[in-house]
Amino acid sequence: MMKGDQEKRVFYRSPGKAYPQVERARGVYIYDTDGRKYLDGASGCVVANIGYGVTQVADAMRETAATISYVHSSTFTNRPQEELARCLAEAAPGELNHTYFVSGGTEANETAMSMALQYHMQRGNRGKYKVIGRTLSYHGSSFGTLSAASNVARRRLFSPLLLPFPLVPAPHCYRCHYGLTHPACGLLCARALEQAILSEGPENVAAFLVEPVIGTSAAASVPPAEYFPRVREICDRYDVLLIADEVLCGYGRSGKFVTLEHWQVEPDLLTLGKGLGGGYAPLAAVIASEQVHRVFAENWGKFVHGYTYQGNPVCCSAGLAIYRFIRQEKLFEQVAEKGEFLSQGLKDLAAHHPVIGDVRGLGLLLGLELVRDAASRESFPREVQAAEKARKTCMDRGLLLYTGVGGTADIMPRDYLLIAPPFVMNRPEMEELLEKLDASLTEVEAGLL
């Protein structure tokens, strides 16, 4: 590094990239120090559910920080943690009623896997240690969460260190693993779970870790309606815990507080993140069912696991203020209606943009798959980087979208755009999003097709 560059001391995700510097944000807009204004069509990375600059959240954090900024969870509890846990228990369906707070989605999923293994140990099943994951999945960047996912690009970097957890095909009908169509497929992807459990030995399988709506690995791919009821039956049959990774798709993002509610299915363990802290504080959680919690309470009396900042009072106060703001503004109730408007707008764009192969999603979690040929579903070659070109073009026009992680879909790289705006986005702002996307795709198509 040259001496003239010494003011740049951040280790950026892309060290050679020049990043604009944000100055402020309000509502659904972000402003940089060059005076540019961006409409956030992806809530950052599906995080800023209530938008930016909500002063009651900042005020709650400030008040808590001035009172008690930190206590260690092995010694004390704190009021914000207790109140937020009660709110989540009231909002979650069925017997999901005990919350373990952590700092991010990776921690939440790692914690859920650890909780599943210890649950079985305390019931005398010490051999149950394997976690089955799915293709087309991402659960975090720790070695444990990478072991239970199929992010090819990331796994390749660390493959000697990862655990040999089995993976089964995800229910991604646009690009079916078996080359079949629903319902004639007979839900082979669900049957594959049972086959994997039997192949590994039910006595060795602790849990099935799954995203109810696939996030960045397949851009808001939604399963057939019968998939999760079948999965729940299989897990119950073989004493396998169902872990729902709703870090991205949960907390109202799909139009339901818990995404699995769309199919009347309750998981044993639910992970939340992203929108739980809303971008105001690093906050995530595992919500355990009464059955799981009871095993810990009545046997070991402890969960052998922990993080320095779990249950932090300032972070939990942010989460509590966000939850109250969402309830006050009735934002959960608005997601489905806004999602329908935006989804229809995207389908209208697809009708005259040949680069759009598929529009999919639930609520305000929507995805586009970009293709070279819509009829054959042929993807662009990896080196074209179609989604990244589309993202950059949108950003140049003042629209922020999120791209899927390359190389995760059925081994082949695909081009995804995620559209997941803050819940507070209004109709004129959604129309602006669609207009900017329309113009951007027109520009991109001219160079690609």
C-alpha positions in Angstrom: 0.0 0.0 0.0 1.3 3.4 -1.0 1.7 6.0 1.8 -0.9 8.2 0.0 -3.5 5.4 0.5 -2.9 4.9 4.2 -6.3 6.5 5.1 -7.9 3.3 3.6 -7.5 0.8 6.4 -10.7 -1.2 6.0 -10.4 -4.8 4.7 -13.2 -4.7 2.2 -15.1 -7.7 0.8 -13.5 -6.8 -2.5 -10.2 -5.0 -1.7 -9.8 -3.7 -5.3 -13.3 -2.2 -5.5 -14.2 1.5 -5.0 -17.2 1.8 -2.7 -19.4 4.9 -2.5 -19.7 6.1 1.1 -23.1 6.4 2.6 -24.0 9.7 4.3 -27.5 9.1 5.6 -30.7 7.1 5.0 -34.3 7.8 5.6 -37.4 5.7 4.8 -36.6 3.6 1.8 -33.8 5.9 0.4 -30.0 5.9 1.0 -27.9 9.0 0.2 -24.1 8.9 -0.4 -21.5 11.6 0.1 -21.5 12.4 -3.6 -25.1 13.5 -3.4 -26.6 10.4 -5.1 -29.9 9.0 -4.0 -30.8 5.3 -4.1 -34.1 3.5 -3.7 -33.4 0.4 -1.6 -35.3 -2.4 -3.4 -33.7 -5.1 -1.4 -33.6 -3.8 2.2 -29.8 -4.0 2.1 -29.5 -7.8 2.0 -33.1 -8.4 3.1 -32.5 -6.7 6.5 -34.0 -3.2 6.7 -37.6 -4.3 7.0 -38.8 -1.1 8.6 -36.7 1.2 6.5 -34.2 3.7 7.8 -34.2 6.5 10.4 -36.9 5.2 12.7 -36.1 7.4 15.7 -38.0 5.4 18.3 -35.6 2.5 17.6 -32.6 4.7 18.0 -34.1 6.3 21.2 -34.7 2.8 22.7 -31.1 1.8 22.0 -29.8 5.0 23.4 -31.8 4.7 26.6 -30.8 1.1 27.2 -27.1 1.8 26.4 -27.1 4.6 29.0 -28.7 2.3 31.6 -26.9 -1.0 31.0 -24.9 -1.6 27.8 -23.7 -5.2 28.5 -24.1 -8.1 30.9 -22.9 -11.6 30.4 -25.7 -14.1 29.8 -24.2 -16.7 32.2 -24.7 -14.2 35.1 -27.7 -12.0 34.4 -30.8 -11.6 32.3 -32.1 -8.2 31.3 -35.5 -6.6 30.7 -35.3 -6.1 26.9 -34.3 -9.7 26.4 -37.2 -11.0 28.5 -39.8 -8.7 26.9 -38.7 -9.5 23.3 -38.8 -13.2 24.0 -42.4 -12.9 25.3 -43.4 -11.0 22.2 -41.9 -13.6 19.9 -43.6 -16.4 21.8 -46.9 -14.6 21.4 -46.4 -14.1 17.7 -45.0 -17.5 16.8 -47.4 -20.3 16.1 -48.1 -23.4 18.2 -45.5 -24.3 20.8 -42.5 -22.2 19.5 -42.1 -20.3 22.8 -38.5 -20.2 24.1 -36.0 -17.9 22.4 -32.2 -18.0 22.5 -30.8 -14.7 21.2 -27.6 -14.4 19.3 -25.9 -11.8 17.0 -26.5 -13.1 13.4 -27.9 -15.7 11.1 -24.8 -17.9 11.0 -24.7 -18.0 14.8 -28.5 -18.8 14.9 -28.2 -21.8 12.5 -25.0 -23.0 14.2 -26.8 -22.8 17.5 -29.9 -24.6 16.2 -27.7 -27.5 15.0 -25.9 -27.7 18.4 -29.3 -27.6 20.2 -30.6 -30.5 18.0 -27.5 -32.6 18.8 -27.7 -32.0 22.5 -31.5 -32.6 22.5 -30.9 -36.1 21.2 -28.0 -36.7 23.6 -30.1 -35.9 26.6 -32.7 -38.4 25.4 -30.2 -41.2 25.2 -29.6 -40.9 21.4 -25.9 -40.0 21.4 -25.4 -41.3 17.9 -27.7 -38.8 16.3 -25.2 -36.2 15.1 -25.7 -35.8 11.4 -27.6 -32.8 10.0 -29.2 -33.3 6.5 -29.2 -30.2 4.3 -30.4 -29.5 0.8 -28.9 -28.5 -2.5 -29.7 -24.9 -3.3 -29.1 -23.6 0.2 -27.1 -21.2 2.3 -27.2 -21.2 6.1 -24.1 -19.2 7.0 -20.3 -19.0 6.7 -19.2 -21.1 9.6 -17.8 -24.6 8.9 -20.9 -26.2 10.5 -23.4 -24.2 8.5 -21.4 -24.7 5.3 -21.4 -28.5 5.9 -25.2 -28.5 5.8 -25.5 -26.4 2.6 -24.6 -26.7 -1.0 -23.0 -23.4 -1.7 -20.5 -24.8 -4.2 -18.4 -21.7 -4.5 -17.9 -21.4 -0.8 -17.6 -25.1 0.0 -14.8 -25.5 -2.6 -12.7 -23.1 -0.5 -13.0 -25.1 2.7 -13.9 -28.6 1.6 -11.2 -30.5 3.6 -12.5 -28.9 6.8 -16.2 -29.6 6.3 -18.3 -32.4 7.8 -19.7 -35.1 5.5 -23.3 -34.2 6.0 -25.8 -35.6 3.4 -27.6 -33.2 1.1 -30.9 -33.9 -0.7 -32.4 -32.0 -3.7 -34.4 -28.9 -3.0 -37.9 -28.4 -4.3 -37.0 -25.9 -7.1 -39.6 -26.6 -9.8 -38.2 -24.2 -12.3 -35.1 -26.3 -12.5 -36.2 -29.7 -11.1 -33.3 -31.8 -10.0 -34.9 -34.8 -11.6 -36.0 -33.0 -14.8 -39.7 -33.6 -14.0 -42.7 -31.4 -13.5 -45.1 -31.1 -10.6 -47.3 -32.9 -9.6 -46.3 -35.8 -11.9 -43.0 -35.8 -10.1 -44.6 -37.4 -7.1 -42.6 -35.1 -4.9 -39.4 -37.1 -5.4 -37.5 -34.3 -3.6 -39.4 -35.0 -0.4 -39.1 -38.7 -0.8 -35.3 -38.2 -1.1 -35.2 -37.0 2.5 -36.6 -40.3 3.7 -34.2 -42.2 1.5 -31.3 -40.1 2.9 -32.4 -40.8 6.5 -32.6 -44.5 5.8 -29.3 -44.6 4.0 -27.5 -42.7 6.9 -29.4 -44.7 9.5 -32.2 -42.9 11.5 -30.1 -43.5 14.6 -27.4 -41.2 13.2 -29.6 -38.3 11.9 -30.4 -35.4 14.3 -32.0 -32.8 12.1 -33.1 -31.5 8.7 -32.0 -27.9 8.1 -34.0 -26.1 5.5 -35.0 -22.7 4.1 -38.8 -22.7 3.6 -38.4 -20.2 0.8 -34.9 -20.5 -0.7 -33.0 -17.2 -0.4 -29.9 -16.2 -2.4 -29.3 -19.7 -3.7 -32.4 -19.8 -5.9 -33.9 -16.3 -5.6 -37.2 -16.8 -3.6 -38.0 -20.3 -4.9 -41.3 -21.5 -3.3 -42.0 -25.2 -2.8 -45.1 -27.1 -3.9 -47.9 -26.9 -1.3 -47.6 -30.5 -0.3 -43.8 -30.5 0.3 -43.5 -29.3 3.9 -46.4 -31.4 5.2 -44.7 -34.4 3.8 -41.3 -33.4 5.2 -42.9 -32.9 8.7 -44.3 -36.4 8.5 -41.0 -37.9 7.6 -39.1 -36.1 10.3 -41.7 -37.2 12.9 -41.4 -40.8 11.7 -37.7 -41.0 12.3 -37.3 -38.7 15.3 -35.5 -36.0 13.3 -35.8 -32.4 14.3 -37.0 -30.0 11.6 -35.0 -26.8 11.7 -36.5 -23.9 9.7 -33.9 -21.4 8.6 -36.1 -18.3 8.3 -33.2 -15.8 8.8 -34.0 -14.3 5.4 -37.6 -15.4 4.6 -39.1 -15.1 8.1 -40.3 -12.4 10.4 -43.2 -11.4 8.2 -41.1 -11.2 5.0 -43.2 -13.9 3.2 -46.6 -12.5 4.4 -46.7 -14.7 7.5 -44.8 -14.2 10.7 -43.3 -17.7 10.3 -43.0 -18.7 6.7 -44.0 -22.4 7.4 -47.4 -21.1 8.5 -48.2 -20.9 4.7 -48.4 -24.7 4.8 -49.7 -25.2 8.4 -46.4 -26.8 9.5 -44.6 -26.1 12.7 -40.8 -26.6 13.0 -39.1 -27.9 16.1 -36.5 -25.1 15.9 -36.9 -21.8 14.1 -34.1 -19.4 13.3 -34.7 -15.7 12.7 -32.3 -12.9 11.9 -31.9 -10.0 9.4 -35.2 -8.3 9.9 -35.3 -9.1 13.6 -32.7 -6.4 14.2 -33.7 -4.5 11.1 -30.2 -3.2 10.4 -30.3 -1.2 13.7 -28.4 -3.9 15.7 -26.8 -7.3 15.2 -29.6 -9.6 16.4 -30.8 -13.1 15.6 -32.5 -15.9 17.4 -33.4 -19.5 17.7 -37.0 -20.2 18.9 -37.3 -23.7 20.4 -40.5 -25.6 20.8 -41.8 -26.4 24.2 -40.8 -30.1 23.7 -37.2 -29.2 22.9 -36.9 -26.7 25.8 -38.4 -29.2 28.2 -35.7 -31.8 27.5 -33.0 -29.3 28.4 -34.8 -28.1 31.5 -35.5 -31.6 32.8 -32.2 -33.3 32.0 -28.9 -31.5 31.9 -30.4 -28.2 33.1 -28.2 -26.4 30.7 -27.3 -25.8 27.0 -23.6 -26.2 26.4 -23.1 -23.4 24.0 -22.7 -19.6 24.1 -21.5 -16.3 22.6 -20.2 -13.2 24.2 -23.0 -10.9 23.0 -26.0 -13.2 23.2 -29.0 -11.5 24.7 -27.2 -8.2 24.6 -29.6 -5.6 26.2 -28.9 -2.9 23.6 -29.5 -5.2 20.7 -32.6 -6.7 22.3 -34.0 -3.2 23.0 -33.6 -2.5 19.2 -35.4 -5.7 18.4 -38.2 -4.9 20.8 -38.6 -1.4 19.4 -38.7 -2.8 15.9 -41.3 -5.3 16.8 -43.5 -2.6 18.5 -43.1 -0.3 15.4 -44.2 -3.1 13.1 -47.2 -3.8 15.2 -48.0 -0.1 15.6 -47.9 0.5 11.9 -49.6 -2.9 11.1 -46.7 -3.7 8.7 -47.0 -7.5 8.9 -50.6 -7.1 7.6 -49.4 -5.0 4.6 -46.8 -7.4 3.3 -49.1 -9.7 1.3 -50.9 -6.9 -0.4 -47.8 -5.0 -1.3 -46.1 -8.3 -2.5 -49.0 -9.0 -4.8 -48.7 -5.6 -6.4 -45.0 -5.9 -6.8 -45.2 -9.5 -8.1 -47.7 -8.5 -10.7 -45.5 -5.6 -11.8 -42.6 -8.0 -12.2 -44.7 -10.4 -14.2 -45.8 -7.5 -16.5 -42.1 -6.7 -17.0 -41.4 -10.3 -17.8 -43.9 -10.2 -20.6 -41.8 -7.7 -22.6 -38.3 -8.5 -21.3 -37.0 -11.7 -22.8 -34.1 -11.8 -20.3 -36.5 -12.6 -17.5 -37.0 -16.4 -17.4 -38.9 -16.7 -14.2 -40.7 -14.5 -11.6 -41.2 -16.2 -8.2 -41.6 -15.6 -4.5 -43.9 -14.9 -1.6 -44.9 -11.6 0.0 -42.1 -9.1 -0.3 -39.5 -11.7 -1.0 -39.4 -11.9 -4.8 -36.9 -13.2 -7.3 -36.1 -12.9 -11.0 -34.0 -15.5 -12.9 -32.3 -14.0 -15.9 -31.7 -16.3 -18.9 -30.4 -16.2 -22.4 -33.5 -17.9 -23.8 -36.7 -18.0 -21.9 -38.2 -20.9 -23.9 -35.4 -23.3 -23.3 -34.4 -21.7 -19.9 -30.8 -21.6 -21.1 -28.6 -19.6 -18.7 -25.9 -17.1 -19.6 -22.3 -18.4 -19.4 -20.6 -17.7 -16.1 -18.3 -15.1 -17.6 -21.1 -12.9 -18.8 -22.2 -12.1 -15.3 -25.6 -11.0 -16.4 -27.1 -10.5 -12.9 -24.2 -8.5 -11.8 -24.4 -6.3 -14.9 -28.1 -5.8 -14.2 -27.4 -4.9 -10.5 -24.8 -2.4 -11.5 -27.1 -0.8 -14.1 -29.9 -0.6 -11.6 -27.5 1.1 -9.1 -26.4 3.6 -11.7 -30.1 4.5 -12.1 -30.5 4.8 -8.4 -32.0 1.4 -7.6 -30.5 -1.1 -5.2 -31.2 -4.8 -5.7 -29.5 -7.9 -4.4 -28.0 -10.7 -6.5 -27.9 -14.4 -5.8 -24.6 -16.0 -5.0 -23.2 -17.6 -8.2 -22.6 -21.3 -8.5 -25.2 -22.5 -6.0 -28.0 -23.6 -8.3 -27.9 -27.3 -9.3 -24.1 -26.9 -9.6 -24.4 -24.6 -12.7 -24.2 -20.8 -12.2 -27.5 -19.0 -12.6 -28.3 -15.3 -12.6 -30.6 -14.0 -10.0 -32.0 -10.7 -8.8 -33.7 -10.5 -5.4 -36.4 -7.8 -4.9 -37.2 -7.5 -1.2 -38.0 -3.9 -0.3 -38.7 -2.6 3.2 -42.2 -3.3 4.5 -42.8 0.5 4.6 -42.4 1.0 0.9 -45.5 2.7 -0.5 -47.2 2.4 -3.9 -45.5 5.3 -5.6 -42.1 4.0 -4.4 -42.9 0.5 -5.7 -43.9 2.1 -9.0 -40.5 3.9 -9.1 -38.8 0.6 -8.4 -40.5 -1.1 -11.3 -39.8 1.9 -13.7 -36.1 1.9 -12.8 -35.9 -1.9 -13.2 -37.7 -1.7 -16.5 -35.2 0.9 -17.9 -32.2 -1.0 -16.5 -33.3 -4.3 -18.1 -33.8 -2.6 -21.4 -30.2 -1.3 -21.3 -28.8 -4.6 -20.2 -30.7 -6.6 -22.8 -29.3 -4.4 -25.5 -25.8 -5.7 -24.6 -26.7 -9.3 -23.8 -29.2 -10.5 -26.4 
